[in-house]
Amino acid sequence: MEAGNKVFANLNVVKIYGKARNNTITRLHFPANKGATNFTVEKGLDFRAGDRVALLATSYENMAGDDVIIESYDATTGLITVNSS
């Protein structure tokens, strides 16, 4: 099976577990460089400590994105603090 970029292909059964989320996509309010330990997104989201977040690249450089684990999220300001490693 040949598939392009950003494709979720399934040839059998998929079971997805976890808490249902209202907002699955948000935008950064300011640029976040690779390795940043905090950044700001929309207020009032239901992020929790331990959630995994993908920061996608806005360039053609395929290694420019980052994958982080949330340490804390302030729903009143939208500030996310992430694991530094």
mmCIF file of the N, C-alpha and C atoms, coordinates in Angstrom:
data_MODEL
# 
_entry.id   MODEL 
# 
loop_
_atom_site.group_PDB 
_atom_site.id 
_atom_site.type_symbol 
_atom_site.label_atom_id 
_atom_site.label_alt_id 
_atom_site.label_comp_id 
_atom_site.label_asym_id 
_atom_site.label_entity_id 
_atom_site.label_seq_id 
_atom_site.pdbx_PDB_ins_code 
_atom_site.Cartn_x 
_atom_site.Cartn_y 
_atom_site.Cartn_z 
_atom_site.occupancy 
_atom_site.B_iso_or_equiv 
_atom_site.pdbx_formal_charge 
_atom_site.auth_seq_id 
_atom_site.auth_comp_id 
_atom_site.auth_asym_id 
_atom_site.auth_atom_id 
_atom_site.pdbx_PDB_model_num 
ATOM 1   N N  . MET A 1 1  ? 0.847   -1.183 0.000  1.00 0.00 ? 1  MET A N  1 
ATOM 2   C CA . MET A 1 1  ? 0.000   0.000  0.000  1.00 0.00 ? 1  MET A CA 1 
ATOM 3   C C  . MET A 1 1  ? 0.887   1.239  0.000  1.00 0.00 ? 1  MET A C  1 
ATOM 4   N N  . GLU A 1 2  ? 0.655   2.109  -0.930 1.00 0.00 ? 2  GLU A N  1 
ATOM 5   C CA . GLU A 1 2  ? 1.413   3.349  -1.009 1.00 0.00 ? 2  GLU A CA 1 
ATOM 6   C C  . GLU A 1 2  ? 0.536   4.491  -0.528 1.00 0.00 ? 2  GLU A C  1 
ATOM 7   N N  . ALA A 1 3  ? 1.060   5.292  0.394  1.00 0.00 ? 3  ALA A N  1 
ATOM 8   C CA . ALA A 1 3  ? 0.297   6.424  0.929  1.00 0.00 ? 3  ALA A CA 1 
ATOM 9   C C  . ALA A 1 3  ? 1.227   7.625  1.036  1.00 0.00 ? 3  ALA A C  1 
ATOM 10  N N  . GLY A 1 4  ? 0.658   8.784  0.901  1.00 0.00 ? 4  GLY A N  1 
ATOM 11  C CA . GLY A 1 4  ? 1.436   10.013 0.977  1.00 0.00 ? 4  GLY A CA 1 
ATOM 12  C C  . GLY A 1 4  ? 1.577   10.514 2.395  1.00 0.00 ? 4  GLY A C  1 
ATOM 13  N N  . ASN A 1 5  ? 1.951   11.767 2.516  1.00 0.00 ? 5  ASN A N  1 
ATOM 14  C CA . ASN A 1 5  ? 2.167   12.415 3.794  1.00 0.00 ? 5  ASN A CA 1 
ATOM 15  C C  . ASN A 1 5  ? 0.841   12.695 4.508  1.00 0.00 ? 5  ASN A C  1 
ATOM 16  N N  . LYS A 1 6  ? 0.834   12.615 5.831  1.00 0.00 ? 6  LYS A N  1 
ATOM 17  C CA . LYS A 1 6  ? -0.321  12.947 6.670  1.00 0.00 ? 6  LYS A CA 1 
ATOM 18  C C  . LYS A 1 6  ? -1.519  12.050 6.388  1.00 0.00 ? 6  LYS A C  1 
ATOM 19  N N  . VAL A 1 7  ? -1.279  10.773 6.267  1.00 0.00 ? 7  VAL A N  1 
ATOM 20  C CA . VAL A 1 7  ? -2.343  9.809  5.990  1.00 0.00 ? 7  VAL A CA 1 
ATOM 21  C C  . VAL A 1 7  ? -2.420  8.817  7.132  1.00 0.00 ? 7  VAL A C  1 
ATOM 22  N N  . PHE A 1 8  ? -3.624  8.559  7.619  1.00 0.00 ? 8  PHE A N  1 
ATOM 23  C CA . PHE A 1 8  ? -3.858  7.511  8.603  1.00 0.00 ? 8  PHE A CA 1 
ATOM 24  C C  . PHE A 1 8  ? -4.568  6.390  7.861  1.00 0.00 ? 8  PHE A C  1 
ATOM 25  N N  . ALA A 1 9  ? -3.821  5.354  7.544  1.00 0.00 ? 9  ALA A N  1 
ATOM 26  C CA . ALA A 1 9  ? -4.381  4.254  6.758  1.00 0.00 ? 9  ALA A CA 1 
ATOM 27  C C  . ALA A 1 9  ? -4.611  3.050  7.667  1.00 0.00 ? 9  ALA A C  1 
ATOM 28  N N  . ASN A 1 10 ? -5.735  2.392  7.484  1.00 0.00 ? 10 ASN A N  1 
ATOM 29  C CA . ASN A 1 10 ? -6.066  1.217  8.273  1.00 0.00 ? 10 ASN A CA 1 
ATOM 30  C C  . ASN A 1 10 ? -6.608  0.140  7.349  1.00 0.00 ? 10 ASN A C  1 
ATOM 31  N N  . LEU A 1 11 ? -6.094  -1.070 7.515  1.00 0.00 ? 11 LEU A N  1 
ATOM 32  C CA . LEU A 1 11 ? -6.562  -2.182 6.700  1.00 0.00 ? 11 LEU A CA 1 
ATOM 33  C C  . LEU A 1 11 ? -7.322  -3.209 7.527  1.00 0.00 ? 11 LEU A C  1 
ATOM 34  N N  . ASN A 1 12 ? -7.586  -2.891 8.802  1.00 0.00 ? 12 ASN A N  1 
ATOM 35  C CA . ASN A 1 12 ? -8.294  -3.826 9.666  1.00 0.00 ? 12 ASN A CA 1 
ATOM 36  C C  . ASN A 1 12 ? -9.122  -3.046 10.682 1.00 0.00 ? 12 ASN A C  1 
ATOM 37  N N  . VAL A 1 13 ? -8.955  -3.305 11.964 1.00 0.00 ? 13 VAL A N  1 
ATOM 38  C CA . VAL A 1 13 ? -9.744  -2.668 13.015 1.00 0.00 ? 13 VAL A CA 1 
ATOM 39  C C  . VAL A 1 13 ? -8.872  -1.685 13.785 1.00 0.00 ? 13 VAL A C  1 
ATOM 40  N N  . VAL A 1 14 ? -9.408  -0.502 14.071 1.00 0.00 ? 14 VAL A N  1 
ATOM 41  C CA . VAL A 1 14 ? -8.704  0.494  14.867 1.00 0.00 ? 14 VAL A CA 1 
ATOM 42  C C  . VAL A 1 14 ? -9.516  0.752  16.124 1.00 0.00 ? 14 VAL A C  1 
ATOM 43  N N  . LYS A 1 15 ? -8.856  0.690  17.266 1.00 0.00 ? 15 LYS A N  1 
ATOM 44  C CA . LYS A 1 15 ? -9.483  1.027  18.535 1.00 0.00 ? 15 LYS A CA 1 
ATOM 45  C C  . LYS A 1 15 ? -8.678  2.151  19.160 1.00 0.00 ? 15 LYS A C  1 
ATOM 46  N N  . ILE A 1 16 ? -9.333  3.248  19.464 1.00 0.00 ? 16 ILE A N  1 
ATOM 47  C CA . ILE A 1 16 ? -8.662  4.403  20.045 1.00 0.00 ? 16 ILE A CA 1 
ATOM 48  C C  . ILE A 1 16 ? -9.231  4.615  21.436 1.00 0.00 ? 16 ILE A C  1 
ATOM 49  N N  . TYR A 1 17 ? -8.347  4.705  22.426 1.00 0.00 ? 17 TYR A N  1 
ATOM 50  C CA . TYR A 1 17 ? -8.753  4.845  23.815 1.00 0.00 ? 17 TYR A CA 1 
ATOM 51  C C  . TYR A 1 17 ? -8.309  6.186  24.361 1.00 0.00 ? 17 TYR A C  1 
ATOM 52  N N  . GLY A 1 18 ? -9.013  6.662  25.346 1.00 0.00 ? 18 GLY A N  1 
ATOM 53  C CA . GLY A 1 18 ? -8.631  7.908  26.003 1.00 0.00 ? 18 GLY A CA 1 
ATOM 54  C C  . GLY A 1 18 ? -9.835  8.793  26.201 1.00 0.00 ? 18 GLY A C  1 
ATOM 55  N N  . LYS A 1 19 ? -9.594  9.919  26.830 1.00 0.00 ? 19 LYS A N  1 
ATOM 56  C CA . LYS A 1 19 ? -10.651 10.887 27.102 1.00 0.00 ? 19 LYS A CA 1 
ATOM 57  C C  . LYS A 1 19 ? -11.040 11.610 25.814 1.00 0.00 ? 19 LYS A C  1 
ATOM 58  N N  . ALA A 1 20 ? -12.330 11.715 25.581 1.00 0.00 ? 20 ALA A N  1 
ATOM 59  C CA . ALA A 1 20 ? -12.805 12.479 24.422 1.00 0.00 ? 20 ALA A CA 1 
ATOM 60  C C  . ALA A 1 20 ? -12.467 13.958 24.630 1.00 0.00 ? 20 ALA A C  1 
ATOM 61  N N  . ARG A 1 21 ? -11.966 14.604 23.600 1.00 0.00 ? 21 ARG A N  1 
ATOM 62  C CA . ARG A 1 21 ? -11.570 16.007 23.687 1.00 0.00 ? 21 ARG A CA 1 
ATOM 63  C C  . ARG A 1 21 ? -12.458 16.857 22.803 1.00 0.00 ? 21 ARG A C  1 
ATOM 64  N N  . ASN A 1 22 ? -12.778 18.064 23.288 1.00 0.00 ? 22 ASN A N  1 
ATOM 65  C CA . ASN A 1 22 ? -13.579 19.000 22.502 1.00 0.00 ? 22 ASN A CA 1 
ATOM 66  C C  . ASN A 1 22 ? -12.729 19.685 21.440 1.00 0.00 ? 22 ASN A C  1 
ATOM 67  N N  . ASN A 1 23 ? -11.577 20.181 21.842 1.00 0.00 ? 23 ASN A N  1 
ATOM 68  C CA . ASN A 1 23 ? -10.676 20.868 20.917 1.00 0.00 ? 23 ASN A CA 1 
ATOM 69  C C  . ASN A 1 23 ? -9.451  20.005 20.704 1.00 0.00 ? 23 ASN A C  1 
ATOM 70  N N  . THR A 1 24 ? -9.231  19.571 19.493 1.00 0.00 ? 24 THR A N  1 
ATOM 71  C CA . THR A 1 24 ? -8.067  18.739 19.207 1.00 0.00 ? 24 THR A CA 1 
ATOM 72  C C  . THR A 1 24 ? -6.968  19.510 18.491 1.00 0.00 ? 24 THR A C  1 
ATOM 73  N N  . ILE A 1 25 ? -7.277  20.717 18.057 1.00 0.00 ? 25 ILE A N  1 
ATOM 74  C CA . ILE A 1 25 ? -6.290  21.539 17.362 1.00 0.00 ? 25 ILE A CA 1 
ATOM 75  C C  . ILE A 1 25 ? -6.347  22.949 17.941 1.00 0.00 ? 25 ILE A C  1 
ATOM 76  N N  . THR A 1 26 ? -5.179  23.524 18.171 1.00 0.00 ? 26 THR A N  1 
ATOM 77  C CA . THR A 1 26 ? -5.089  24.912 18.613 1.00 0.00 ? 26 THR A CA 1 
ATOM 78  C C  . THR A 1 26 ? -3.906  25.556 17.906 1.00 0.00 ? 26 THR A C  1 
ATOM 79  N N  . ARG A 1 27 ? -3.816  26.842 17.978 1.00 0.00 ? 27 ARG A N  1 
ATOM 80  C CA . ARG A 1 27 ? -2.707  27.560 17.342 1.00 0.00 ? 27 ARG A CA 1 
ATOM 81  C C  . ARG A 1 27 ? -1.846  28.226 18.397 1.00 0.00 ? 27 ARG A C  1 
ATOM 82  N N  . LEU A 1 28 ? -0.558  28.309 18.105 1.00 0.00 ? 28 LEU A N  1 
ATOM 83  C CA . LEU A 1 28 ? 0.355   29.042 18.976 1.00 0.00 ? 28 LEU A CA 1 
ATOM 84  C C  . LEU A 1 28 ? 0.071   30.530 18.866 1.00 0.00 ? 28 LEU A C  1 
ATOM 85  N N  . HIS A 1 29 ? 0.138   31.241 19.981 1.00 0.00 ? 29 HIS A N  1 
ATOM 86  C CA . HIS A 1 29 ? -0.033  32.699 19.938 1.00 0.00 ? 29 HIS A CA 1 
ATOM 87  C C  . HIS A 1 29 ? 1.269   33.409 19.583 1.00 0.00 ? 29 HIS A C  1 
ATOM 88  N N  . PHE A 1 30 ? 2.396   32.764 19.867 1.00 0.00 ? 30 PHE A N  1 
ATOM 89  C CA . PHE A 1 30 ? 3.711   33.295 19.545 1.00 0.00 ? 30 PHE A CA 1 
ATOM 90  C C  . PHE A 1 30 ? 4.570   32.137 19.038 1.00 0.00 ? 30 PHE A C  1 
ATOM 91  N N  . PRO A 1 31 ? 5.600   32.407 18.248 1.00 0.00 ? 31 PRO A N  1 
ATOM 92  C CA . PRO A 1 31 ? 6.456   31.320 17.768 1.00 0.00 ? 31 PRO A CA 1 
ATOM 93  C C  . PRO A 1 31 ? 7.078   30.534 18.923 1.00 0.00 ? 31 PRO A C  1 
ATOM 94  N N  . ALA A 1 32 ? 7.211   29.228 18.741 1.00 0.00 ? 32 ALA A N  1 
ATOM 95  C CA . ALA A 1 32 ? 7.874   28.361 19.725 1.00 0.00 ? 32 ALA A CA 1 
ATOM 96  C C  . ALA A 1 32 ? 9.028   27.668 19.016 1.00 0.00 ? 32 ALA A C  1 
ATOM 97  N N  . ASN A 1 33 ? 10.232  27.969 19.422 1.00 0.00 ? 33 ASN A N  1 
ATOM 98  C CA . ASN A 1 33 ? 11.406  27.355 18.821 1.00 0.00 ? 33 ASN A CA 1 
ATOM 99  C C  . ASN A 1 33 ? 11.577  25.932 19.328 1.00 0.00 ? 33 ASN A C  1 
ATOM 100 N N  . LYS A 1 34 ? 12.207  25.093 18.534 1.00 0.00 ? 34 LYS A N  1 
ATOM 101 C CA . LYS A 1 34 ? 12.473  23.714 18.933 1.00 0.00 ? 34 LYS A CA 1 
ATOM 102 C C  . LYS A 1 34 ? 13.259  23.716 20.235 1.00 0.00 ? 34 LYS A C  1 
ATOM 103 N N  . GLY A 1 35 ? 12.802  22.948 21.202 1.00 0.00 ? 35 GLY A N  1 
ATOM 104 C CA . GLY A 1 35 ? 13.455  22.893 22.505 1.00 0.00 ? 35 GLY A CA 1 
ATOM 105 C C  . GLY A 1 35 ? 12.905  23.884 23.518 1.00 0.00 ? 35 GLY A C  1 
ATOM 106 N N  . ALA A 1 36 ? 11.942  24.722 23.125 1.00 0.00 ? 36 ALA A N  1 
ATOM 107 C CA . ALA A 1 36 ? 11.353  25.683 24.070 1.00 0.00 ? 36 ALA A CA 1 
ATOM 108 C C  . ALA A 1 36 ? 10.658  24.934 25.209 1.00 0.00 ? 36 ALA A C  1 
ATOM 109 N N  . THR A 1 37 ? 10.701  25.504 26.416 1.00 0.00 ? 37 THR A N  1 
ATOM 110 C CA . THR A 1 37 ? 10.085  24.851 27.572 1.00 0.00 ? 37 THR A CA 1 
ATOM 111 C C  . THR A 1 37 ? 8.709   25.399 27.901 1.00 0.00 ? 37 THR A C  1 
ATOM 112 N N  . ASN A 1 38 ? 8.304   26.482 27.252 1.00 0.00 ? 38 ASN A N  1 
ATOM 113 C CA . ASN A 1 38 ? 6.932   26.966 27.424 1.00 0.00 ? 38 ASN A CA 1 
ATOM 114 C C  . ASN A 1 38 ? 6.497   27.743 26.189 1.00 0.00 ? 38 ASN A C  1 
ATOM 115 N N  . PHE A 1 39 ? 5.197   27.791 25.986 1.00 0.00 ? 39 PHE A N  1 
ATOM 116 C CA . PHE A 1 39 ? 4.611   28.528 24.873 1.00 0.00 ? 39 PHE A CA 1 
ATOM 117 C C  . PHE A 1 39 ? 3.152   28.791 25.188 1.00 0.00 ? 39 PHE A C  1 
ATOM 118 N N  . THR A 1 40 ? 2.537   29.694 24.431 1.00 0.00 ? 40 THR A N  1 
ATOM 119 C CA . THR A 1 40 ? 1.165   30.118 24.705 1.00 0.00 ? 40 THR A CA 1 
ATOM 120 C C  . THR A 1 40 ? 0.229   29.700 23.575 1.00 0.00 ? 40 THR A C  1 
ATOM 121 N N  . VAL A 1 41 ? -0.916  29.120 23.968 1.00 0.00 ? 41 VAL A N  1 
ATOM 122 C CA . VAL A 1 41 ? -1.967  28.717 23.034 1.00 0.00 ? 41 VAL A CA 1 
ATOM 123 C C  . VAL A 1 41 ? -3.284  29.341 23.500 1.00 0.00 ? 41 VAL A C  1 
ATOM 124 N N  . GLU A 1 42 ? -4.394  28.892 22.941 1.00 0.00 ? 42 GLU A N  1 
ATOM 125 C CA . GLU A 1 42 ? -5.698  29.409 23.334 1.00 0.00 ? 42 GLU A CA 1 
ATOM 126 C C  . GLU A 1 42 ? -5.984  29.148 24.808 1.00 0.00 ? 42 GLU A C  1 
ATOM 127 N N  . LYS A 1 43 ? -6.816  29.995 25.393 1.00 0.00 ? 43 LYS A N  1 
ATOM 128 C CA . LYS A 1 43 ? -7.233  29.835 26.785 1.00 0.00 ? 43 LYS A CA 1 
ATOM 129 C C  . LYS A 1 43 ? -8.399  28.858 26.875 1.00 0.00 ? 43 LYS A C  1 
ATOM 130 N N  . GLY A 1 44 ? -8.575  28.261 28.048 1.00 0.00 ? 44 GLY A N  1 
ATOM 131 C CA . GLY A 1 44 ? -9.755  27.455 28.325 1.00 0.00 ? 44 GLY A CA 1 
ATOM 132 C C  . GLY A 1 44 ? -9.775  26.065 27.720 1.00 0.00 ? 44 GLY A C  1 
ATOM 133 N N  . LEU A 1 45 ? -8.638  25.535 27.288 1.00 0.00 ? 45 LEU A N  1 
ATOM 134 C CA . LEU A 1 45 ? -8.592  24.182 26.735 1.00 0.00 ? 45 LEU A CA 1 
ATOM 135 C C  . LEU A 1 45 ? -8.532  23.165 27.873 1.00 0.00 ? 45 LEU A C  1 
ATOM 136 N N  . ASP A 1 46 ? -8.728  21.903 27.565 1.00 0.00 ? 46 ASP A N  1 
ATOM 137 C CA . ASP A 1 46 ? -8.736  20.874 28.616 1.00 0.00 ? 46 ASP A CA 1 
ATOM 138 C C  . ASP A 1 46 ? -7.449  20.053 28.645 1.00 0.00 ? 46 ASP A C  1 
ATOM 139 N N  . PHE A 1 47 ? -6.295  20.709 28.444 1.00 0.00 ? 47 PHE A N  1 
ATOM 140 C CA . PHE A 1 47 ? -5.005  20.037 28.552 1.00 0.00 ? 47 PHE A CA 1 
ATOM 141 C C  . PHE A 1 47 ? -4.745  19.649 30.002 1.00 0.00 ? 47 PHE A C  1 
ATOM 142 N N  . ARG A 1 48 ? -4.073  18.542 30.197 1.00 0.00 ? 48 ARG A N  1 
ATOM 143 C CA . ARG A 1 48 ? -3.707  18.043 31.529 1.00 0.00 ? 48 ARG A CA 1 
ATOM 144 C C  . ARG A 1 48 ? -2.222  17.701 31.535 1.00 0.00 ? 48 ARG A C  1 
ATOM 145 N N  . ALA A 1 49 ? -1.620  17.698 32.713 1.00 0.00 ? 49 ALA A N  1 
ATOM 146 C CA . ALA A 1 49 ? -0.231  17.267 32.849 1.00 0.00 ? 49 ALA A CA 1 
ATOM 147 C C  . ALA A 1 49 ? -0.125  15.829 32.348 1.00 0.00 ? 49 ALA A C  1 
ATOM 148 N N  . GLY A 1 50 ? 0.888   15.567 31.555 1.00 0.00 ? 50 GLY A N  1 
ATOM 149 C CA . GLY A 1 50 ? 1.083   14.243 30.983 1.00 0.00 ? 50 GLY A CA 1 
ATOM 150 C C  . GLY A 1 50 ? 0.573   14.107 29.561 1.00 0.00 ? 50 GLY A C  1 
ATOM 151 N N  . ASP A 1 51 ? -0.242  15.063 29.090 1.00 0.00 ? 51 ASP A N  1 
ATOM 152 C CA . ASP A 1 51 ? -0.706  15.026 27.704 1.00 0.00 ? 51 ASP A CA 1 
ATOM 153 C C  . ASP A 1 51 ? 0.480   15.221 26.764 1.00 0.00 ? 51 ASP A C  1 
ATOM 154 N N  . ARG A 1 52 ? 0.415   14.573 25.628 1.00 0.00 ? 52 ARG A N  1 
ATOM 155 C CA . ARG A 1 52 ? 1.458   14.674 24.605 1.00 0.00 ? 52 ARG A CA 1 
ATOM 156 C C  . ARG A 1 52 ? 0.979   15.617 23.513 1.00 0.00 ? 52 ARG A C  1 
ATOM 157 N N  . VAL A 1 53 ? 1.837   16.558 23.117 1.00 0.00 ? 53 VAL A N  1 
ATOM 158 C CA . VAL A 1 53 ? 1.483   17.565 22.122 1.00 0.00 ? 53 VAL A CA 1 
ATOM 159 C C  . VAL A 1 53 ? 2.519   17.549 21.007 1.00 0.00 ? 53 VAL A C  1 
ATOM 160 N N  . ALA A 1 54 ? 2.056   17.609 19.774 1.00 0.00 ? 54 ALA A N  1 
ATOM 161 C CA . ALA A 1 54 ? 2.947   17.692 18.617 1.00 0.00 ? 54 ALA A CA 1 
ATOM 162 C C  . ALA A 1 54 ? 2.980   19.137 18.136 1.00 0.00 ? 54 ALA A C  1 
ATOM 163 N N  . LEU A 1 55 ? 4.154   19.697 18.034 1.00 0.00 ? 55 LEU A N  1 
ATOM 164 C CA . LEU A 1 55 ? 4.346   21.036 17.475 1.00 0.00 ? 55 LEU A CA 1 
ATOM 165 C C  . LEU A 1 55 ? 4.850   20.838 16.053 1.00 0.00 ? 55 LEU A C  1 
ATOM 166 N N  . LEU A 1 56 ? 4.024   21.191 15.097 1.00 0.00 ? 56 LEU A N  1 
ATOM 167 C CA . LEU A 1 56 ? 4.343   20.908 13.699 1.00 0.00 ? 56 LEU A CA 1 
ATOM 168 C C  . LEU A 1 56 ? 5.115   22.046 13.061 1.00 0.00 ? 56 LEU A C  1 
ATOM 169 N N  . ALA A 1 57 ? 5.963   21.691 12.140 1.00 0.00 ? 57 ALA A N  1 
ATOM 170 C CA . ALA A 1 57 ? 6.801   22.670 11.438 1.00 0.00 ? 57 ALA A CA 1 
ATOM 171 C C  . ALA A 1 57 ? 5.967   23.493 10.476 1.00 0.00 ? 57 ALA A C  1 
ATOM 172 N N  . THR A 1 58 ? 6.366   24.737 10.297 1.00 0.00 ? 58 THR A N  1 
ATOM 173 C CA . THR A 1 58 ? 5.710   25.594 9.304  1.00 0.00 ? 58 THR A CA 1 
ATOM 174 C C  . THR A 1 58 ? 6.624   25.827 8.111  1.00 0.00 ? 58 THR A C  1 
ATOM 175 N N  . SER A 1 59 ? 7.604   24.947 7.947  1.00 0.00 ? 59 SER A N  1 
ATOM 176 C CA . SER A 1 59 ? 8.537   25.038 6.830  1.00 0.00 ? 59 SER A CA 1 
ATOM 177 C C  . SER A 1 59 ? 8.589   23.674 6.139  1.00 0.00 ? 59 SER A C  1 
ATOM 178 N N  . TYR A 1 60 ? 9.413   23.578 5.133  1.00 0.00 ? 60 TYR A N  1 
ATOM 179 C CA . TYR A 1 60 ? 9.577   22.310 4.433  1.00 0.00 ? 60 TYR A CA 1 
ATOM 180 C C  . TYR A 1 60 ? 10.602  21.403 5.113  1.00 0.00 ? 60 TYR A C  1 
ATOM 181 N N  . GLU A 1 61 ? 11.221  21.877 6.176  1.00 0.00 ? 61 GLU A N  1 
ATOM 182 C CA . GLU A 1 61 ? 12.202  21.084 6.916  1.00 0.00 ? 61 GLU A CA 1 
ATOM 183 C C  . GLU A 1 61 ? 11.464  20.051 7.751  1.00 0.00 ? 61 GLU A C  1 
ATOM 184 N N  . ASN A 1 62 ? 11.577  18.777 7.376  1.00 0.00 ? 62 ASN A N  1 
ATOM 185 C CA . ASN A 1 62 ? 10.775  17.747 8.027  1.00 0.00 ? 62 ASN A CA 1 
ATOM 186 C C  . ASN A 1 62 ? 11.189  17.454 9.462  1.00 0.00 ? 62 ASN A C  1 
ATOM 187 N N  . MET A 1 63 ? 12.357  17.881 9.894  1.00 0.00 ? 63 MET A N  1 
ATOM 188 C CA . MET A 1 63 ? 12.793  17.653 11.269 1.00 0.00 ? 63 MET A CA 1 
ATOM 189 C C  . MET A 1 63 ? 12.587  18.885 12.149 1.00 0.00 ? 63 MET A C  1 
ATOM 190 N N  . ALA A 1 64 ? 11.879  19.896 11.674 1.00 0.00 ? 64 ALA A N  1 
ATOM 191 C CA . ALA A 1 64 ? 11.710  21.145 12.425 1.00 0.00 ? 64 ALA A CA 1 
ATOM 192 C C  . ALA A 1 64 ? 10.616  21.049 13.480 1.00 0.00 ? 64 ALA A C  1 
ATOM 193 N N  . GLY A 1 65 ? 9.782   20.026 13.461 1.00 0.00 ? 65 GLY A N  1 
ATOM 194 C CA . GLY A 1 65 ? 8.728   19.873 14.453 1.00 0.00 ? 65 GLY A CA 1 
ATOM 195 C C  . GLY A 1 65 ? 9.269   19.347 15.772 1.00 0.00 ? 65 GLY A C  1 
ATOM 196 N N  . ASP A 1 66 ? 8.410   19.281 16.771 1.00 0.00 ? 66 ASP A N  1 
ATOM 197 C CA . ASP A 1 66 ? 8.805   18.790 18.084 1.00 0.00 ? 66 ASP A CA 1 
ATOM 198 C C  . ASP A 1 66 ? 7.625   18.058 18.701 1.00 0.00 ? 66 ASP A C  1 
ATOM 199 N N  . ASP A 1 67 ? 7.910   17.145 19.591 1.00 0.00 ? 67 ASP A N  1 
ATOM 200 C CA . ASP A 1 67 ? 6.912   16.349 20.280 1.00 0.00 ? 67 ASP A CA 1 
ATOM 201 C C  . ASP A 1 67 ? 7.214   16.489 21.768 1.00 0.00 ? 67 ASP A C  1 
ATOM 202 N N  . VAL A 1 68 ? 6.257   17.020 22.547 1.00 0.00 ? 68 VAL A N  1 
ATOM 203 C CA . VAL A 1 68 ? 6.528   17.338 23.952 1.00 0.00 ? 68 VAL A CA 1 
ATOM 204 C C  . VAL A 1 68 ? 5.445   16.768 24.862 1.00 0.00 ? 68 VAL A C  1 
ATOM 205 N N  . ILE A 1 69 ? 5.791   16.644 26.147 1.00 0.00 ? 69 ILE A N  1 
ATOM 206 C CA . ILE A 1 69 ? 4.858   16.213 27.177 1.00 0.00 ? 69 ILE A CA 1 
ATOM 207 C C  . ILE A 1 69 ? 4.553   17.424 28.058 1.00 0.00 ? 69 ILE A C  1 
ATOM 208 N N  . ILE A 1 70 ? 3.268   17.707 28.276 1.00 0.00 ? 70 ILE A N  1 
ATOM 209 C CA . ILE A 1 70 ? 2.867   18.859 29.075 1.00 0.00 ? 70 ILE A CA 1 
ATOM 210 C C  . ILE A 1 70 ? 3.126   18.592 30.555 1.00 0.00 ? 70 ILE A C  1 
ATOM 211 N N  . GLU A 1 71 ? 3.807   19.537 31.209 1.00 0.00 ? 71 GLU A N  1 
ATOM 212 C CA . GLU A 1 71 ? 3.973   19.490 32.660 1.00 0.00 ? 71 GLU A CA 1 
ATOM 213 C C  . GLU A 1 71 ? 2.844   20.252 33.334 1.00 0.00 ? 71 GLU A C  1 
ATOM 214 N N  . SER A 1 72 ? 2.456   21.397 32.742 1.00 0.00 ? 72 SER A N  1 
ATOM 215 C CA . SER A 1 72 ? 1.334   22.172 33.294 1.00 0.00 ? 72 SER A CA 1 
ATOM 216 C C  . SER A 1 72 ? 0.720   23.041 32.207 1.00 0.00 ? 72 SER A C  1 
ATOM 217 N N  . TYR A 1 73 ? -0.557  23.347 32.386 1.00 0.00 ? 73 TYR A N  1 
ATOM 218 C CA . TYR A 1 73 ? -1.286  24.228 31.474 1.00 0.00 ? 73 TYR A CA 1 
ATOM 219 C C  . TYR A 1 73 ? -2.150  25.151 32.312 1.00 0.00 ? 73 TYR A C  1 
ATOM 220 N N  . ASP A 1 74 ? -2.007  26.458 32.110 1.00 0.00 ? 74 ASP A N  1 
ATOM 221 C CA . ASP A 1 74 ? -2.815  27.447 32.809 1.00 0.00 ? 74 ASP A CA 1 
ATOM 222 C C  . ASP A 1 74 ? -3.962  27.849 31.888 1.00 0.00 ? 74 ASP A C  1 
ATOM 223 N N  . ALA A 1 75 ? -5.173  27.409 32.202 1.00 0.00 ? 75 ALA A N  1 
ATOM 224 C CA . ALA A 1 75 ? -6.340  27.657 31.344 1.00 0.00 ? 75 ALA A CA 1 
ATOM 225 C C  . ALA A 1 75 ? -6.731  29.127 31.296 1.00 0.00 ? 75 ALA A C  1 
ATOM 226 N N  . THR A 1 76 ? -6.289  29.939 32.268 1.00 0.00 ? 76 THR A N  1 
ATOM 227 C CA . THR A 1 76 ? -6.647  31.362 32.263 1.00 0.00 ? 76 THR A CA 1 
ATOM 228 C C  . THR A 1 76 ? -5.728  32.187 31.366 1.00 0.00 ? 76 THR A C  1 
ATOM 229 N N  . THR A 1 77 ? -4.489  31.731 31.170 1.00 0.00 ? 77 THR A N  1 
ATOM 230 C CA . THR A 1 77 ? -3.543  32.473 30.316 1.00 0.00 ? 77 THR A CA 1 
ATOM 231 C C  . THR A 1 77 ? -3.198  31.736 29.033 1.00 0.00 ? 77 THR A C  1 
ATOM 232 N N  . GLY A 1 78 ? -3.397  30.420 29.005 1.00 0.00 ? 78 GLY A N  1 
ATOM 233 C CA . GLY A 1 78 ? -3.032  29.618 27.844 1.00 0.00 ? 78 GLY A CA 1 
ATOM 234 C C  . GLY A 1 78 ? -1.570  29.205 27.831 1.00 0.00 ? 78 GLY A C  1 
ATOM 235 N N  . LEU A 1 79 ? -0.857  29.418 28.943 1.00 0.00 ? 79 LEU A N  1 
ATOM 236 C CA . LEU A 1 79 ? 0.566   29.082 29.008 1.00 0.00 ? 79 LEU A CA 1 
ATOM 237 C C  . LEU A 1 79 ? 0.750   27.600 29.274 1.00 0.00 ? 79 LEU A C  1 
ATOM 238 N N  . ILE A 1 80 ? 1.507   26.951 28.381 1.00 0.00 ? 80 ILE A N  1 
ATOM 239 C CA . ILE A 1 80 ? 1.859   25.530 28.530 1.00 0.00 ? 80 ILE A CA 1 
ATOM 240 C C  . ILE A 1 80 ? 3.333   25.450 28.893 1.00 0.00 ? 80 ILE A C  1 
ATOM 241 N N  . THR A 1 81 ? 3.637   24.691 29.939 1.00 0.00 ? 81 THR A N  1 
ATOM 242 C CA . THR A 1 81 ? 5.010   24.386 30.311 1.00 0.00 ? 81 THR A CA 1 
ATOM 243 C C  . THR A 1 81 ? 5.239   22.913 29.995 1.00 0.00 ? 81 THR A C  1 
ATOM 244 N N  . VAL A 1 82 ? 6.349   22.626 29.342 1.00 0.00 ? 82 VAL A N  1 
ATOM 245 C CA . VAL A 1 82 ? 6.612   21.268 28.891 1.00 0.00 ? 82 VAL A CA 1 
ATOM 246 C C  . VAL A 1 82 ? 7.913   20.741 29.474 1.00 0.00 ? 82 VAL A C  1 
ATOM 247 N N  . ASN A 1 83 ? 8.094   19.434 29.362 1.00 0.00 ? 83 ASN A N  1 
ATOM 248 C CA . ASN A 1 83 ? 9.308   18.767 29.799 1.00 0.00 ? 83 ASN A CA 1 
ATOM 249 C C  . ASN A 1 83 ? 10.468  19.262 28.952 1.00 0.00 ? 83 ASN A C  1 
ATOM 250 N N  . SER A 1 84 ? 11.573  19.605 29.566 1.00 0.00 ? 84 SER A N  1 
ATOM 251 C CA . SER A 1 84 ? 12.708  20.171 28.831 1.00 0.00 ? 84 SER A CA 1 
ATOM 252 C C  . SER A 1 84 ? 13.537  19.145 28.095 1.00 0.00 ? 84 SER A C  1 
ATOM 253 N N  . SER A 1 85 ? 13.307  17.843 28.339 1.00 0.00 ? 85 SER A N  1 
ATOM 254 C CA . SER A 1 85 ? 14.127  16.825 27.652 1.00 0.00 ? 85 SER A CA 1 
ATOM 255 C C  . SER A 1 85 ? 13.487  16.328 26.403 1.00 0.00 ? 85 SER A C  1 
# 
